[in-house]
Amino acid sequence: MAAFAGCTANVGCEAFDPTVGRAGEWRQFAQIDVTSGMILVEDLSFIPKAEDALILELPSGTYVVEHKPVAFGCDVRTGRLRATLNGSGGLFGRELGSTWTDTAMTAVTDYVSAEAALQRAGKASFYERIEAAASRSITGRGETVMLDDVIGPMVAFVSSGFGDGAYPVYELTSNGNRVGIEIEFIKAGEQYPFTPGRYRTP
């Protein structure tokens, strides 16, 4: 893993084949409160439009959000994203549906809280905040944005794999109960679709 860590810091990454993905460890970058029991999975720019989202039932509680980076030479991408009920340690389960993006960013948050934040802030202010967060994002890293300065909620988001597309969403279970979700952006062994050396993660 030392070599992978060097790549994410842009040190020594040139030594690796840029067409072969090297998966890193899961990295926690956020905790979100799913108070309504409904988690929203959606393109960051469209939150919280139900017609464009995958909305799934989960136990109410605090969810740990992690991403799994995959390095292709010096280009680090997010291979997977998961949100798991704090302390539950879910097991990988069946496919629940898919989520899509045409801005190359996928987010998770509490559905009802996001709707309430939009009503409090107003459309212009709400989406201005989201656009500012998106403009600061870096490929291969986990990011967050608070939709309301007073009570939240927090949105956790990542750049989705190699960009736009539709991606499968799976359930995470513990003792037969759903305790989280996992999104697969880059499949194991998937080929790098760009010209090697074109992109470099800061």
N, C-alpha and C positions, 0 to 999 in steps of 0.2 A: 504493500500500500504506500510505501514511502515514495515510489516513483509517481503514483497517481497524485499524491498530495503536491509533488513538485509541479505536475502539469497544471493543476488548478491555480498555482501561484505563478504560472508562466515560466517555470524554471525546469529545464531539461526535457520539455515536452517534445522537442524536435526529434528525440531519439526513438520515438514510438511510431509504428505504422499508423498513419492517419485514417486508413480505411477500416481498421479493426477497432471496435469499441472495447474499452476497458471500464467495467462497472466499478463504481466506488461503493462505500458503505452508506447505509441510510443516514441522513442528516436531519435532525430536528431543527426547525426554524420558526415554529409558531405553535400557539395553543389557541383554539377557538372554542367559544361556548355555543353549543347547539341547544339552546333553551327550549325551542319549539318541538324538538324531536324530528325536525325535517332539515336535512342538509341540502344545500343548493350546489350543484356542480355545473359550471357555466363559463363561457368566454367572459373574461374579466370586463370587457367593454359593454356587455349586455346585462350585467347584474342589475336588478333582480327579475328580469322578464321571464315569467314562468313558461311562456310558449317556446322559448329558445333554450330552456334548461332541462337538466335531469334532476329531479327532486326525489330524494330517497328518505325513507323513515329510518331513524336511528334512535337509540335510547338517549334521553336528554342528559347532558353532562358536558364536561370539558374534553375536547379532543386534541390529541397531540398530532401535529401535522409535520410530515417528513418528506423529503425528496431523495431520490437515488440518482446521482450523477453518472453519466457515461462519457468518458473522454475518447475522442477520436483525434489522436495527435494532440494539438494545442487547442482544439475546439471542444469545449465541455458542454454537454447537453443534459437536460433532465430526462431520464429514462422512465421514471415512475414517480407517482405522487400518492401518498396515503394519509388518511386521517383515522386515528384509532382512539377509542374511548380510553381516557387516562387510566393506566393500571390494568388494562384488560389483556393486552398481548394477543391480538386476533390472528386466526389462521386463514390462509388464502382459500377462498371459496368460489362459488359459481358467478358467472357473468350476470350482471343486473341490467345492463343496457349500454348505451354509449353516449359520449359527450363530444361536441364538435366546436371548433374554433376557426374563425377566419382572420383573427388578429394575432395568432400564435401565442396566446396566453390563456391559461385555464385556471380558474379560481374555485375555492370552496368557502362557504360561509353558512350561517344560519339563515334560512329562507325568510322566516317571519320577521326577524330582526332587521334584515336588509331592506325589506319592504317598508318597515316603520322608519328606518333611517332616511329613505328616499322621501317619504312624506314630510318628515321634519325639516330636512335640508332644502327641499325643492330640487327640481330636475337639474337646473343649470349648475348649482353649487355641488350637487351630488356627483355628477359626471365629471366636473372639473377636477374634483379630488381624485377620482379614479384615473383620469388621463394623466395627472401629474405623477401618480405612482407608477403607471405603466412606462412613462418616459424615463424613469430612473432605473428601470429593471435591467438586469444583466443575465444573458443566457447561461443556463446551468446553475443558477442560484435560486433559493427560495426567497420570496418577497412578501411583505404585508402592507395593508393599508387599513386605517381606521375610518369607517364610514361616518362616524359621528364623534366629535371631540368630547361629548358629555358621557354617553353610555355605550358607545360602540355601535355596531359590532365590528370585530376584526375580520378582514378578508385575507386569506392566505392564497398566494398565487405563484405560478411558475411559467416560464416559457415552455411551451409544449413540444418536447421532442425536437423534430426537425422543422416544426412550423405548423401551418394550417392543416386541418384534417379532422377526421372522426376517430375517436379512441375508445376502446372498451373499458368499462368500469366493473370491478368485481367486488363482492362482499368479503369482509373479514369477519370471522365468527369465533366465538368462545362458548364452549359448552352448548353448542347448537344454536346460539343466539347471535344475531348480527350486532357487531360492536365497532364496525368501521367500514371504510371503502378504500379501494386501491385502483388507480388509473394507470394503464400501461400505454406509454407514449412510444417507446422504442422496444421492439421485440428482441429477444436474445438472438444474436447472430445477424441482425438486420444490417444491410449494407449502407455505408455512408453515401448519401445522395448528391453531395456537392463535390466540386473540384478540390482535391486535397490542398490544404494550405490557404484556402480562400478566407476562412474565418479563424479567429484567434480570440479566446476568452481572456479578458483582462486579469 
